[in-house]
Amino acid sequence: MKQTLKNYLFTLFILISAGLALIFPSFFLSINGFPLKKLIVPLIQVIMFGMGTTMSLEDFRGVLKMPKAVLVGLVCQFSIMPLVGFALVHVFCFPAEVAAGVILIGCSPSGLASNVMAYIAKANVALSITITSIATLVAPILTPLLMKLLAGQFIEVSVSTMMLDVAKMILLPIFLGLLINWIFRKYIHILHRIMPLVSMAGIIIIISIITATGRDSLLSIGFALILCTLLHNLSGYLLGYGGAKLAGLPEQDCRTVAIEVGLQNGGLASGIALQMGKVATVGLAPALFGPIMNITGSLLANYWHKTK
């Protein structure tokens, strides 16, 4: 219950900061001439570093211990959300760059929030951590390829450039975090207390900057994009759970896959949008996805927590 309240408080801070960014956008665009959007990539790298400090080789041994569940989770992760996003943008008929943002959040890996939600839902936490870890590490390859395939009709996608950008945002900070974890493992508990707070603050700042930058587009298509993002998120839970059931996984693993598929790494997607030079349009869906998935994820996890 305490962790759930923290999740709702985090979401409340996101909603408040996003609301302030809509009302007073100038405060979130620059400080003394410095464009705040330049903070997005460094903040993502800090968040990914924090993720790296929580990872160990044990997370990857999960592939050997439960290969079927890991494979099902990864296949669902990189098929369901990209395809659902692709279908939704054709239903809603968004402007091209906004549509690309919806597909982008679908092509992103799961985020750290999925591990917390898996714990609350009495799901398979070890499986959740393994899927998140592997999905994040393969994202520099799969995310650009999926974007080229599904979003190439909406915007120009350079696969090689995006691969390099994603690798810089993910691989380098995660491997640095792994190294720090290994060298200073006796003292790493200090970082484990600090980094979640730093990560949450980073996400709030990123969402606020993107909201302010894309204010005009958001005000013109806001409700439709919120509805689209909500449907995208809920479809991830439903189809992820259904896919795991069809694969014959046990209930705990089905819950885990559903959570992994439904919760995406919005921060990474926002960073990609910035590197593409389209954070005000492509970055809108990722910015909305964060608070929405925290609300729905908390509700779903607590429902499962009360059921066997």
N, C-alpha and C positions, 0 to 999 in steps of 0.2 A: 504493500500500500504506500509506503514511504517513497519508493522509487517511482510509483505511478504519479504521485503528487509532484515529484520533481519533473517528470515528463510534461505534465500539464503546465507547470510553472514555466518551463523552458518554452513551450509553445505559446504561452501567454506573452512572454517577453518578445518572441518573434512577431506576434500579431501587433503588439504595441509599437515596436520599432518600425515595422512595415507601414503601419498607419501614420506614424510621424513622418516617415519618408515620403508618403503620398501627399501629406499636407504641407510639409516644409522641405521640399526636395533639395533646395540649395545647400542645406546643412550637411547633406549626405553625398554631395557631388565633389566638393573640393574644400581644402583648408589652406588658406594663404597661397592659393594658386596651384597647390598640389592635388592632382586628380585622384580621388580616393579609390577609383576602380583599379588603380595600380596595386592596391593592397590585396586584391582577391587571390591572385596566384600564390603570393607568399603565405597568406592565411591558410590556403588549401594545403600547402606543403607542411605547415606546422601541424595541421590536423592529421595528415598522413603520417608524419613523424610520430605523433602520439599513438596512432594505430600500430605503427611498427614496434613501439616499446611494449605493446601488450601481446605481440605475437612471439611464437617460439616454434622450434622444429616440431613440437608435439602437435601443433595445429595442422601440419602437413602430413603427419602420420595418420591422420584421420582418413586420408585417401585409401590407405592400406587396410584400415580397420573396417571401413564401411564404404567400399568403392561404389556400390550400386546407388546408395542414397546420395553420395556426393555427385555422381554423374547425372542423376535425375535432377538434382538441384541446379547444377550448372546449365544443363540443357534447357530447363524451364526458365532460368534467369535470362539467358541470352536468346530466347525465342519468343516467349509469351509477351513480355513487355515491349520489345521492339515492334512486333507485329500488331499488338493492340494499339500502340501509339500511331502506327502507320494507318490503321483503319479509322481511328478517331479523327485524325486531321482531315480525312476525306469526308467524314460526316459533318464536321463543324465548319469546314471551308475557311480556315484561318488564312491570313496573309502568309506568304511563303516562308518568311524567316521565323515567324511565330510557330508555324507548323513544324519546321525543322527542330525547334526547341522541344516540342512535345515528343518527337521521335528521339531526340538526343537523351532526354531523361529516361526513356525506355531502353536505350542502348547502353546505359551506364550500369556499373556493378552495384551490388547491394552495399549499404552503408553500415557503420558501427551500431546504429540504432537497432538493427535487426537482432544483434546479439542480446541486447537488453530485453527486447520484446520476447525473444525466445525463452529467456529465463523466466519472465513473468508468466508466460503462457504454459509453463511446464512442458516445453518442447525439448528437443535434443540440442542443448547448448553447444556441445562439442561439435556436432554436425554444422550448426549455424556458424560457428567460428571458422571451421574449415572451408565452408562454401564461400563465406565473405572474403577470407584470405586469398583463396585461389581465384575467385572472380575478380578481385581487385588487381591481382598480379597479371591476369590475362587480358585485362581491360585495354592496355595500350595496343593490343593487336585487334581484339574483337570489336571494340567500340568504333574505331575509325572505319573498319571494313563494313560493319552494319550501317553506319551513317552513310557511307558512299552508296550502298545498295538501296537503302530505304529513303534517305533524305536528299540524295543527289539530284532529284528532280526539282527540289525546292531551292537549294543553295549549292554553291560550288564547294565541294569537299575534297581537300587534298589529303589523301590517306597517309602519305609519308610525313607530312607536316604535323598532322593530328597525332600520329603515333609518337613522334618526338615530343610534342607538347604534353601528351598524357604521361609519357614515360618520365618526363622531368617533374611532373606534379605528383606522380605516384611512386615510381620505382626508387628514385634516389632518396626521398625522405623516409620511405618504409625501410629500405635496407640500412639507412643510418640509424633508424630506431631499433631495428633488430640488433645491430652492432652494439649500440648503447646498452640494450637489454642484456646482451651476452657478457659484455665487459664489466658492467656495473650491476650485475643481477642482485647483489646483496643490498643495494640501495635503491633499486628500481621502484620499490613500493612508494617512494616519495613522488616520483613522476606520475605514478598511477593515480595518485590523489589529485595532482595538479592538472594533468593533461585533459581530463574530461571537462573541467571548467573552462580551460583555455579553448578547447574545441567548440564548446557551446557558444562561447563569446564570439569566436571566429565565424561560426555559422550565422549568428544574429547580425554581425557586421556585414557579411557578404550579402545576405538577403536584403538588408536595408539599402545598401549601395545599388543593388540591381533594381530594387523597387523604385528608387529615386531616378535612376538613369532611364528606366523604361516607363516612367509615369504616364506619359501621353498615350502610349500603346495600351498600357494596362487599363486606363480609364475608358478607352473606347471598346475594348473586348473583354473587360475584366470578368463579368459574370459567366460568359461562355467559356472562358479559359479555366475558371475555377471549376465549373461543372465538368469540363473535359478532364481536368487533372484528377478530380475526385473519381470519375469513372475509370480512369486509367489505373489509379491506385487500388480501387476495389476489385477490378478485374484481375489484378495481379494476385491478390489473396485467393479469390475464387478459383481461377484457372491453375494457380500454383498448387493449391490443395487438391484440386481434381486431377491434375497431372500426376501428382505423387500417389494418389489413391489408385489410379489406373496402372501405375507401375508396381503396385503391390507393396508399397512401403507401410510400415506400422504407423499408428495414429500420431505418435510423438514426432516422427520424421515428416509426416504430412503437414503437421502444423509448422514445422521448421521451414519446409520448402515454401509454404504459403507466405510466411513472413519474409523470407529471403527475397522472394519474387516481388512482393508488394512494396517493400521498402528499398528505395534507390538512393544512390549517393548524389544528392542534389548539388553538393559543394563542388564535386568534380565536374559535373555537367556545366555548372556556372563558370568554372575556370576555362573549360573548353570553349564556351561561348565567348568569353573575353578574349581568348587567344585568336579566335576567328574574327575579332573586331565587331561582334554583333551582340554584345551583352544586353543592350536595350531591347532586343527583340528575341533572339534565340535564347537568351538567358531568363526570359519571363517564366516559362513553364517550370524550369528547375527551381526558381525562387518560390513559386507557389507550392511545389510538390512537398517541400520540407515541412511546413506547418500542418498541411493536410494529412501527410502520412503519420506525423506524430500523434495527431488526434485519433485517427482511425486505428492506428497500430496499438495505441494504449487501450482503446475500447475493446478491440479484438483480443488482445493479450489477456486483459482482465476477465473477459468472458470465458476464455479457455482455461484460465486459472481456477475458475469456479466449477469447471466440468472435468470429468475424468477422461 
